[in-house]
């Protein structure tokens, strides 16, 4: 997950709705229960995050209609109509192998962590594929620009970095700040999310904990930007990569373009492949 500054506005919104918060960035302050950020009630008419609303892509399509982002996998009948099962080349593609590996290794954990989130299991599986390739012990990613800004906040040379202020970094040595400026684990979460809890960012190397924090961060994105977790996968992927779902028409800032132009297409394709694994196809 590429580093993006924590958003102060979201911190204010979540503080009104939750007693427990954790820092974020395009990764902001988020509620402790995965979907608690929405308990104040979203105003839009489309579905909001609801506790216990775990759905497969097929179940979501039945309620909301086919996904138009390209993320949804065609059903068995549709594939047969198009000319039969997937080709051997598709089945043996590197992405297909990767998603089968993630399904075999992390499928149970993903299903468990999504019990209280409306974010589909296959979406988080795609994040894992995009961010770590399914290896929780892969090398953490140090973000030197984030490190410089966090140090400036700690030393009083910068008022804030997103929602992080000098008080949050009081007593932190350079090595601590470096850990906060590094992304960790299965979904590559920035360490400074754990500032408010006083936990070691290296705790994010533990897969279960990493996935729990991932669902909280996604709940925060959906709350702030009023995203539909059943449909707006492109926007959610951009949020994870940059902190914003799209370019802001008011500021004219480029906020939703991913650092890797293939990040979103890769994620959508991998969602579909994981759904096929779950369906036994």
N, C-alpha and C positions, 0 to 999 in steps of 0.2 A: 504494500500500500504506500503510494507516494505520500510524502509529508505535505500537509496543508495546515495552515494555522487554525487553532481552535477558534470557534465563533462565539463571541460574547453574547449575542442575542439569544442563541439557543441555550446558553448557560442560564440566562435569566428566565427563559420559558420553563426549563426543566426544574429550576429551583422552586418554582411556584407549584409544581405538580408532584414533587418527589422529595422525600426526606434524605435520601442517599443519592449522591452524585459522584460522577467520575469525570476527569478531564477528557477533552476530545480535541479533534483537529478538523478540519474537514474530517473530523474526529474530534467531536466537541464534548461538552459536559452532557452526560446521559443518565437516565434513571437506573436504579439498581434492578428492579424487575424488568425483564426484557421489553415489555410493552407498556410499562407504567408511564412513559412519556405521553401517552395518548389519553390517560384517564381524565384529563381535563376536557376531552372531547374535540375532535377535529370538526371543522365546519363544512367540509366538502361532502357531497352526496355519495361519492364512491366509497368502497369498503375501507375501513380503517383497521389498524392492527387490533385483533381481538384475541384474548387469551384462549388458548386451546384450539385455535383455528388452523391446525396443520392440514395442508391439502397437497395432493399430488397435482401435477400440471393438468392431468385429465379432469380432475374434479374442479379445478379452477376454471378450465375452459367451459365446463358444463354450466357453470353459474354465470360467467362473465362473457362468454363467447371466446372464439379463438384468439390467442395472443398474436398481436400484429407486429411485435418487435422482431420476430424471427427466432425467438428463444424456444418456442414450444416445439416438441417433437411431433410429427404426424402420427396419427393412430395406426394400429395394425391394418384396419380395413383400408385406410387411405393409402398406405404403402402398397398393399396388394393391388389396389386400383391402378397405382402408378406403374405396376410392373413387377410386383413381388417383393420379397425381402430385400434388405440392404445388401449391397454388393460386397463380395469378399474384401475389396479394397477399402470400403468404408469400415468394415468390421475390424480390419487389421491396421487402420490408420493410427499414427502415434497418439492423437487425441483420444480415440476410442480406447486404446490400451490404457492411457493415463486415467480416464474416468472409470474404467473397470477396476483399476488398482485402487483408486480412491474409494470406490463403492465397497470393495472387499475389505479395505483396511479401516475406513472411517464411517461406513454406512450406519452402523449401530449408534455410534456417538452422535452423528448428525441428526438422526431421527430423535434421539433423546433430547438434544439441546433445542430442537425446534418444536417441542411439545407445547411451549408457551409463547410461540412466536408465529406470526402469520407469514413471515418470510419463508419461501419454499426451501425445502431441503436441497433441491438441485441448484438453487442460487448460491447457497453457501459452499456447496461442493465445487461450483465453478470458481468461486473466489479462492478456494484452496488451490485449485489447479493453476489459476493465474498467478497467485502470489508465492506459493512454495512448492508446487508440484507434488504436494502430499507429504513432504518431508518436514516434520516438526523440528528437526535438529539441524536444518540447513543453516548456512551462515546468516546472521542478522544483517540488516542493511543500515549502515550508519549514514545519517543525513547531515553533512557538514554545515549546510546553510541553517538548518534548524538548531544545530549545536551552537553556532555563532549567535543566533538570536536569543536562545535561552540563556546563554552566558551574559549577554548584554542586559537582559531583564534581571538576572540575579545580581549583577554588579551595579544596577541602577542607571545604566546607560540607555536603556529602552524601557518605556513605561509598561508595556505589556507585549506579549506575543499571543494574539487572539485573546483568550480568556485567562491566560496564565500571567500572574503578576509576581513581583519580587517576593512577596510573602510566601508564595507557593514553593519557592526555590531556596528559602532561607536555610543556611547550613549545608547546602549541597556542594560537594567538591566537584572538580572538573570531571572525575570519573563517573560520578552520579549523573551529572548533566549529560554526559555522553550516552549513558544508558537510556535517559529520557529522550534523547535525540535519535534513537535507534528503533527500527521496527523488528518485531519478534514473532516467531512461531508460524503456525499453519496459515493464518490469514495476514501475517505481517502487520501487526498492530503497533503503532508508535508507543514507546514506553511512557510518554508523559500522560497517557490516559490514566495511569495509576497514581498520579501525584496526590489526588484528593484522598485516596485510600491509604496512603503511606505504605504501599506494597512495592516490592522489588519488581521492576519491569521484567526481570528474567523469569518471573512467575508465568509470563505469557508463553514460555516454552512448553508449559504443561498443556497438552491439547484440549482437555475438557475446559479448563479455565479460559483458554484463548477463544474457544468457540462460544462460550457464554458471553464474554465481552464483545465478541463480534455481533451477536444478536442484539445486544444493547445499543451498539453503535448504529446498526442498521435501523433500529426503532427510532433513534434520534434523527437520522436523516429523513425518514418517512414523516416524522412529526413536523420537522422544521419546514420541509419543502412540500408537504402535503402530497406525498407520493403514494400511489397505490401499490402495495407490495405484491399484489397478484399480477400486475400488468407492466409496471414501469421499470423493467429490468435494465434497460439501457441507461436510464437516469440514475438508478441505484449503483450500477457499475461505475459510472462517472463520479458519483459521490465518493465511492470507496477509493478511487484512484486520485481524485483531485480535491475533494471536499465540497464540490458543487455539481448539481445535476446538468447544468447547461449554461451558456453564456448569458450574462445578466444584461437584459436590454436597457436597463436604466443607467448602469455605470459604463456600459460598452466594454466591460472587462471580459477577457477570455477566461472563463472560469470552469467550463465543463469539458474542455478538450483534454483528452488523456495524454500522459507523457509518452505512452506507446500507442500509436494510431490503431494497432490491432487489438488493444486491450478489450474493448467492448465486443467486437466480432468474435474474438476468442472466447470470451465469457458466455455469450449467447449460444455459440455452437456447443460449448462444453456442458451447458445446462441441458440442452436437448439430448446429448449423449448420455449424461447421467440419468435422465428420466428413462431412457431406453434400458439402461442397466437395472434400474429399479423395477421396471416392468418385465424383466427377464427376456428382453429382446436381443 
